[in-house]
Amino acid sequence: MKLAGIINKETIQLSLAVSNKQECIAKMVEQMVKTGAVTNQEDYIQTVLEREQKGTTGVGFGVAIPHGKSAGVVRPALGFAKLAQPVDWQSLDGQPVSLVFLIAVPAAQAGNEHLQILAAIARQLMHQEFRNRLYEAKSPEEVMQALETI
């Protein structure tokens, strides 16, 4: 699956001002609602927060990849945010998060789709050059260009 096919400019936020992960997730979901990918905002947010309670999605390198499968999602979507200030995400490496990928998948497609998306992002995050491109991105187009390599 090409990530560039499930993300769009409206779900990319380059200076998102939030104080915690719950606020971050809520603001990212709002953008997915605007694109029509998410039709039940509250249901999807609840799903993502329940997943966070099972274990952190802060994967290290200053990155978090919250995700969820929900009936409130009508098509796979990917959101990206570069935070104005890092926030605590209880990450595996203990470091705050500055980059967030939010994965939304319809419950009806609850197979391995979200795992494929997660794995694709995680593989690229191992590369410093990829992370640098995201940190240095000045426009949604630059983020999308970086994701085209996945």
C-alpha positions in Angstrom: 0.0 0.0 0.0 1.3 3.4 -1.0 1.0 5.9 1.9 0.8 8.8 -0.5 -2.6 7.3 -1.6 -4.2 7.6 1.9 -2.9 11.0 3.0 -3.8 14.4 1.7 -2.9 18.0 2.3 -5.8 18.6 4.7 -4.6 15.8 7.1 -1.0 17.3 7.3 -0.4 19.8 10.0 3.0 21.4 10.3 2.9 23.4 13.5 0.2 21.8 15.6 0.0 23.4 19.0 -1.2 20.9 21.6 -0.4 20.2 25.3 -0.9 16.4 25.4 -1.5 13.3 23.3 -5.3 13.3 23.7 -5.5 16.9 22.4 -3.2 15.9 19.5 -5.3 12.9 18.5 -8.5 15.0 18.7 -7.2 17.7 16.5 -5.8 15.3 14.0 -9.1 13.4 13.8 -10.9 16.7 13.2 -8.9 17.0 9.9 -9.9 13.5 8.9 -13.5 14.4 9.5 -13.1 17.4 7.2 -11.9 15.1 4.4 -14.8 12.6 4.9 -12.6 9.7 5.9 -14.0 9.8 9.5 -17.7 10.1 9.9 -18.0 9.5 13.7 -15.3 11.6 15.4 -16.1 10.6 19.0 -16.2 6.8 18.2 -12.9 6.9 16.4 -11.1 9.0 19.0 -12.4 6.6 21.7 -11.0 3.7 19.7 -7.6 5.4 19.4 -7.4 6.3 23.1 -8.4 2.7 24.1 -5.5 1.5 21.9 -3.2 3.9 23.7 -4.2 2.5 27.1 -3.1 -1.0 25.9 0.4 0.3 25.2 2.1 3.4 24.0 2.3 4.2 20.3 5.3 6.4 21.0 7.8 4.3 19.0 11.0 6.3 19.7 12.9 8.9 17.6 10.4 11.5 18.8 7.7 9.8 16.8 4.2 8.4 17.7 1.9 6.3 15.5 -1.5 6.2 17.1 -4.0 4.1 15.2 -7.4 2.5 15.4 -10.0 0.5 13.5 -13.5 1.9 13.9 -16.9 1.8 12.3 -16.6 5.6 12.4 -14.0 5.4 9.6 -15.3 5.0 6.1 -11.9 4.7 4.2 -8.3 4.3 5.2 -6.6 7.6 6.0 -3.3 8.8 7.3 -2.7 12.0 9.2 0.6 13.7 10.0 1.5 16.4 12.5 4.7 18.1 13.3 4.1 19.5 16.8 4.9 23.1 17.7 6.2 21.8 21.0 7.1 18.2 21.9 4.6 16.4 24.2 5.0 13.4 26.5 3.6 10.2 24.9 5.0 7.7 27.3 7.3 6.6 24.5 9.3 3.5 24.5 12.5 5.5 24.7 11.2 7.9 27.3 11.6 10.9 24.9 8.8 13.4 24.1 7.1 13.2 20.7 7.4 15.9 17.9 6.1 13.9 14.9 2.8 12.0 14.9 1.3 9.7 12.3 -2.4 8.9 12.8 -3.7 5.8 11.0 -7.5 5.4 10.6 -8.9 2.1 9.1 -12.6 1.1 8.8 -13.6 -1.7 11.2 -15.0 -3.5 8.2 -11.4 -3.7 6.8 -10.0 -4.9 10.1 -7.6 -7.3 8.5 -4.0 -6.5 8.3 -4.3 -3.1 6.5 -3.4 -1.0 9.5 -0.5 -3.3 10.3 0.9 -2.9 6.8 0.6 0.9 7.1 2.3 0.8 10.5 5.1 -1.4 9.3 5.7 0.7 6.3 6.1 3.9 8.4 8.1 2.1 11.1 10.6 0.8 8.5 11.2 4.3 7.1 11.5 5.9 10.6 14.6 3.8 11.2 16.4 6.0 8.6 17.7 9.4 9.9 17.4 10.9 6.5 13.6 10.2 6.3 13.1 11.6 9.8 15.1 14.7 8.8 12.9 15.2 5.7 9.8 15.2 7.9 11.3 17.6 10.6 12.5 20.0 7.8 9.3 19.9 5.8 7.9 23.4 5.3 4.7 22.4 3.3 2.3 19.5 3.1 3.7 18.8 -0.4 7.2 18.2 1.1 5.7 15.7 3.6 3.8 14.0 0.8 7.0 13.8 -1.2 8.8 12.1 1.7 6.0 9.6 2.0 6.0 8.8 -1.7 9.2 6.8 -1.0 7.2 4.4 1.2 
